[in-house]
Amino acid sequence: MTATLISLISIFVGILGANTAGFYFKKYSFGIVGNTIAGVFGSIFFIKSFGRLGFDPMSIIKSGNIDLILFAINLLVSLFGGIAAIIFAKRIKKILNVKK
């Protein structure tokens, strides 16, 4: 498995997290397309930010084998990134829509 494939799987998990959170928490949902976009950006942002702690795709395959613990942490961070992205986007939308 290459680092690119691990990155794509992480983005897909972020999309799943955002769409699942949007399904269960209707007030944070932007629809399927909006949740998907938020999931992509949230996943990438969280993996780039927190991946420096040692669970980025290159660290996962550094030894030539896949480190499953690092891969699981990567997927969890990506999942939470997708969820956090729709919550953050909804709060920003609420702040910008305040009528004066």
MIVO-650985 format. One record per atom (N, C-alpha, C): residue in one letter; chain; atom name; x, y, z. Coordinates in pm, whole numbers, plus 50000, padded with zeros to 5 digits. Layout:
BEGIN
['a','A','CA',[X,Y,Z]]
...
//
This chain:
BEGIN
['m','A','N',[50086,49884,50000]]
['m','A','CA',[50000,50000,50000]]
['m','A','C',[50091,50123,50000]]
['t','A','N',[50061,50217,49916]]
['t','A','CA',[50144,50336,49906]]
['t','A','C',[50088,50448,49992]]
['a','A','N',[50168,50553,50008]]
['a','A','CA',[50125,50668,50087]]
['a','A','C',[50006,50737,50022]]
['t','A','N',[50002,50736,49889]]
['t','A','CA',[49890,50798,49818]]
['t','A','C',[49760,50724,49847]]
['l','A','N',[49764,50594,49847]]
['l','A','CA',[49645,50515,49876]]
['l','A','C',[49599,50537,50020]]
['i','A','N',[49693,50547,50112]]
['i','A','CA',[49657,50574,50251]]
['i','A','C',[49592,50711,50263]]
['s','A','N',[49643,50809,50190]]
['s','A','CA',[49584,50943,50191]]
['s','A','C',[49443,50941,50134]]
['l','A','N',[49422,50867,50027]]
['l','A','CA',[49287,50859,49968]]
['l','A','C',[49189,50789,50061]]
['i','A','N',[49235,50686,50128]]
['i','A','CA',[49149,50617,50225]]
['i','A','C',[49115,50711,50340]]
['s','A','N',[49211,50789,50384]]
['s','A','CA',[49186,50885,50492]]
['s','A','C',[49084,50990,50451]]
['i','A','N',[49095,51039,50328]]
['i','A','CA',[48998,51138,50279]]
['i','A','C',[48859,51075,50270]]
['f','A','N',[48852,50952,50224]]
['f','A','CA',[48724,50884,50216]]
['f','A','C',[48661,50867,50354]]
['v','A','N',[48741,50835,50454]]
['v','A','CA',[48691,50822,50590]]
['v','A','C',[48642,50957,50642]]
['g','A','N',[48711,51065,50607]]
['g','A','CA',[48665,51199,50644]]
['g','A','C',[48531,51233,50582]]
['i','A','N',[48513,51193,50457]]
['i','A','CA',[48384,51214,50389]]
['i','A','C',[48274,51134,50459]]
['l','A','N',[48304,51009,50492]]
['l','A','CA',[48206,50926,50564]]
['l','A','C',[48171,50987,50699]]
['g','A','N',[48270,51039,50770]]
['g','A','CA',[48245,51101,50899]]
['g','A','C',[48156,51224,50888]]
['a','A','N',[48183,51308,50789]]
['a','A','CA',[48103,51429,50770]]
['a','A','C',[47960,51396,50730]]
['n','A','N',[47943,51302,50638]]
['n','A','CA',[47808,51267,50594]]
['n','A','C',[47730,51194,50703]]
['t','A','N',[47797,51111,50781]]
['t','A','CA',[47731,51042,50892]]
['t','A','C',[47689,51141,50999]]
['a','A','N',[47778,51233,51032]]
['a','A','CA',[47744,51336,51132]]
['a','A','C',[47630,51424,51081]]
['g','A','N',[47631,51458,50953]]
['g','A','CA',[47523,51537,50895]]
['g','A','C',[47391,51462,50897]]
['f','A','N',[47397,51331,50884]]
['f','A','CA',[47274,51251,50888]]
['f','A','C',[47216,51247,51029]]
['y','A','N',[47302,51229,51129]]
['y','A','CA',[47254,51217,51266]]
['y','A','C',[47228,51352,51332]]
['f','A','N',[47302,51454,51296]]
['f','A','CA',[47283,51587,51352]]
['f','A','C',[47234,51677,51240]]
['k','A','N',[47103,51680,51220]]
['k','A','CA',[47044,51750,51106]]
['k','A','C',[47075,51899,51106]]
['k','A','N',[47091,51960,51225]]
['k','A','CA',[47114,52104,51227]]
['k','A','C',[47253,52143,51175]]
['y','A','N',[47344,52047,51165]]
['y','A','CA',[47478,52075,51113]]
['y','A','C',[47494,52033,50967]]
['s','A','N',[47391,51980,50907]]
['s','A','CA',[47402,51925,50772]]
['s','A','C',[47398,52033,50665]]
['f','A','N',[47479,52015,50562]]
['f','A','CA',[47478,52100,50443]]
['f','A','C',[47430,52023,50320]]
['g','A','N',[47371,51909,50340]]
['g','A','CA',[47335,51822,50229]]
['g','A','C',[47452,51732,50195]]
['i','A','N',[47431,51640,50105]]
['i','A','CA',[47535,51543,50072]]
['i','A','C',[47657,51609,50010]]
['v','A','N',[47634,51701,49918]]
['v','A','CA',[47747,51766,49850]]
['v','A','C',[47825,51855,49947]]
['g','A','N',[47756,51933,50026]]
['g','A','CA',[47822,52021,50122]]
['g','A','C',[47897,51943,50229]]
['n','A','N',[47836,51837,50278]]
['n','A','CA',[47903,51754,50378]]
['n','A','C',[48026,51685,50319]]
['t','A','N',[48017,51644,50194]]
['t','A','CA',[48131,51580,50128]]
['t','A','C',[48247,51676,50114]]
['i','A','N',[48218,51798,50072]]
['i','A','CA',[48324,51899,50057]]
['i','A','C',[48386,51930,50193]]
['a','A','N',[48302,51947,50294]]
['a','A','CA',[48353,51974,50429]]
['a','A','C',[48436,51856,50480]]
['g','A','N',[48393,51735,50451]]
['g','A','CA',[48467,51616,50494]]
['g','A','C',[48604,51607,50430]]
['v','A','N',[48613,51642,50303]]
['v','A','CA',[48742,51640,50234]]
['v','A','C',[48837,51740,50297]]
['f','A','N',[48791,51864,50312]]
['f','A','CA',[48880,51967,50366]]
['f','A','C',[48912,51944,50513]]
['g','A','N',[48815,51898,50591]]
['g','A','CA',[48840,51871,50732]]
['g','A','C',[48938,51757,50750]]
['s','A','N',[48922,51654,50670]]
['s','A','CA',[49013,51539,50678]]
['s','A','C',[49156,51580,50642]]
['i','A','N',[49171,51652,50534]]
['i','A','CA',[49304,51695,50492]]
['i','A','C',[49367,51787,50596]]
['f','A','N',[49289,51881,50647]]
['f','A','CA',[49341,51975,50745]]
['f','A','C',[49387,51904,50871]]
['f','A','N',[49306,51812,50922]]
['f','A','CA',[49343,51742,51046]]
['f','A','C',[49463,51651,51025]]
['i','A','N',[49469,51581,50913]]
['i','A','CA',[49582,51492,50888]]
['i','A','C',[49711,51572,50869]]
['k','A','N',[49702,51685,50798]]
['k','A','CA',[49822,51768,50780]]
['k','A','C',[49864,51831,50912]]
['s','A','N',[49769,51871,50995]]
['s','A','CA',[49801,51937,51121]]
['s','A','C',[49854,51840,51225]]
['f','A','N',[49779,51733,51248]]
['f','A','CA',[49814,51640,51354]]
['f','A','C',[49903,51525,51307]]
['g','A','N',[49916,51507,51176]]
['g','A','CA',[50000,51400,51123]]
['g','A','C',[50147,51418,51155]]
['r','A','N',[50185,51539,51189]]
['r','A','CA',[50324,51566,51226]]
['r','A','C',[50362,51496,51355]]
['l','A','N',[50264,51445,51427]]
['l','A','CA',[50292,51372,51550]]
['l','A','C',[50339,51229,51522]]
['g','A','N',[50335,51188,51395]]
['g','A','CA',[50391,51058,51361]]
['g','A','C',[50296,50960,51297]]
['f','A','N',[50177,51002,51257]]
['f','A','CA',[50087,50908,51192]]
['f','A','C',[50042,50957,51054]]
['d','A','N',[50131,51029,50988]]
['d','A','CA',[50104,51069,50850]]
['d','A','C',[50129,50948,50759]]
['p','A','N',[50083,50951,50635]]
['p','A','CA',[50098,50835,50548]]
['p','A','C',[50242,50788,50528]]
['m','A','N',[50337,50879,50523]]
['m','A','CA',[50476,50837,50504]]
['m','A','C',[50529,50763,50627]]
['s','A','N',[50487,50804,50745]]
['s','A','CA',[50531,50735,50867]]
['s','A','C',[50468,50597,50879]]
['i','A','N',[50349,50582,50825]]
['i','A','CA',[50279,50453,50833]]
['i','A','C',[50353,50346,50754]]
['i','A','N',[50410,50383,50640]]
['i','A','CA',[50478,50285,50555]]
['i','A','C',[50629,50297,50559]]
['k','A','N',[50682,50369,50655]]
['k','A','CA',[50826,50396,50661]]
['k','A','C',[50910,50267,50665]]
['s','A','N',[50867,50168,50740]]
['s','A','CA',[50947,50046,50755]]
['s','A','C',[50929,49948,50639]]
['g','A','N',[50844,49980,50545]]
['g','A','CA',[50818,49888,50435]]
['g','A','C',[50691,49808,50456]]
['n','A','N',[50650,49795,50580]]
['n','A','CA',[50523,49730,50614]]
['n','A','C',[50428,49835,50668]]
['i','A','N',[50301,49802,50670]]
['i','A','CA',[50201,49896,50720]]
['i','A','C',[50193,49882,50871]]
['d','A','N',[50212,49993,50941]]
['d','A','CA',[50196,49996,51086]]
['d','A','C',[50047,50016,51113]]
['l','A','N',[49979,49911,51156]]
['l','A','CA',[49833,49915,51169]]
['l','A','C',[49786,50009,51279]]
['i','A','N',[49864,50025,51384]]
['i','A','CA',[49824,50117,51491]]
['i','A','C',[49827,50260,51440]]
['l','A','N',[49934,50297,51370]]
['l','A','CA',[49941,50432,51313]]
['l','A','C',[49832,50454,51208]]
['f','A','N',[49803,50350,51131]]
['f','A','CA',[49698,50360,51030]]
['f','A','C',[49562,50380,51096]]
['a','A','N',[49535,50311,51206]]
['a','A','CA',[49408,50328,51277]]
['a','A','C',[49397,50469,51336]]
['i','A','N',[49507,50519,51392]]
['i','A','CA',[49506,50656,51444]]
['i','A','C',[49481,50755,51332]]
['n','A','N',[49544,50733,51217]]
['n','A','CA',[49524,50818,51102]]
['n','A','C',[49378,50822,51061]]
['l','A','N',[49313,50706,51059]]
['l','A','CA',[49172,50700,51020]]
['l','A','C',[49082,50768,51123]]
['l','A','N',[49113,50753,51250]]
['l','A','CA',[49033,50819,51354]]
['l','A','C',[49047,50971,51346]]
['v','A','N',[49166,51019,51326]]
['v','A','CA',[49186,51163,51313]]
['v','A','C',[49114,51216,51189]]
['s','A','N',[49117,51141,51082]]
['s','A','CA',[49047,51180,50961]]
['s','A','C',[48896,51182,50982]]
['l','A','N',[48845,51084,51054]]
['l','A','CA',[48702,51079,51085]]
['l','A','C',[48659,51201,51167]]
['f','A','N',[48736,51230,51272]]
['f','A','CA',[48703,51346,51355]]
['f','A','C',[48723,51476,51280]]
['g','A','N',[48814,51479,51185]]
['g','A','CA',[48834,51597,51102]]
['g','A','C',[48712,51626,51016]]
['g','A','N',[48652,51523,50959]]
['g','A','CA',[48530,51541,50881]]
['g','A','C',[48415,51589,50965]]
['i','A','N',[48401,51534,51084]]
['i','A','CA',[48293,51575,51174]]
['i','A','C',[48314,51719,51220]]
['a','A','N',[48437,51751,51257]]
['a','A','CA',[48465,51886,51305]]
['a','A','C',[48446,51990,51195]]
['a','A','N',[48471,51953,51071]]
['a','A','CA',[48459,52047,50960]]
['a','A','C',[48316,52092,50940]]
['i','A','N',[48219,52001,50950]]
['i','A','CA',[48081,52046,50928]]
['i','A','C',[48031,52128,51046]]
['i','A','N',[48077,52096,51166]]
['i','A','CA',[48038,52175,51283]]
['i','A','C',[48098,52316,51272]]
['f','A','N',[48226,52323,51236]]
['f','A','CA',[48293,52452,51221]]
['f','A','C',[48230,52534,51109]]
['a','A','N',[48200,52470,50996]]
['a','A','CA',[48139,52541,50883]]
['a','A','C',[48001,52594,50919]]
['k','A','N',[47924,52518,50994]]
['k','A','CA',[47790,52563,51033]]
['k','A','C',[47799,52683,51127]]
['r','A','N',[47896,52679,51218]]
['r','A','CA',[47914,52794,51309]]
['r','A','C',[47957,52918,51233]]
['i','A','N',[48045,52903,51137]]
['i','A','CA',[48088,53017,51055]]
['i','A','C',[47969,53071,50976]]
['k','A','N',[47887,52983,50922]]
['k','A','CA',[47770,53027,50847]]
['k','A','C',[47673,53103,50938]]
['k','A','N',[47656,53055,51059]]
['k','A','CA',[47568,53120,51155]]
['k','A','C',[47620,53259,51191]]
['i','A','N',[47750,53271,51211]]
['i','A','CA',[47810,53401,51245]]
['i','A','C',[47795,53500,51128]]
['l','A','N',[47815,53452,51006]]
['l','A','CA',[47807,53541,50891]]
['l','A','C',[47665,53580,50854]]
['n','A','N',[47566,53503,50899]]
['n','A','CA',[47427,53533,50866]]
['n','A','C',[47356,53616,50971]]
['v','A','N',[47428,53669,51069]]
['v','A','CA',[47366,53751,51173]]
['v','A','C',[47321,53881,51109]]
['k','A','N',[47193,53914,51128]]
['k','A','CA',[47138,54038,51072]]
['k','A','C',[47157,54151,51172]]
['k','A','N',[47197,54263,51118]]
['k','A','CA',[47221,54378,51205]]
['k','A','C',[47108,54477,51196]]
//
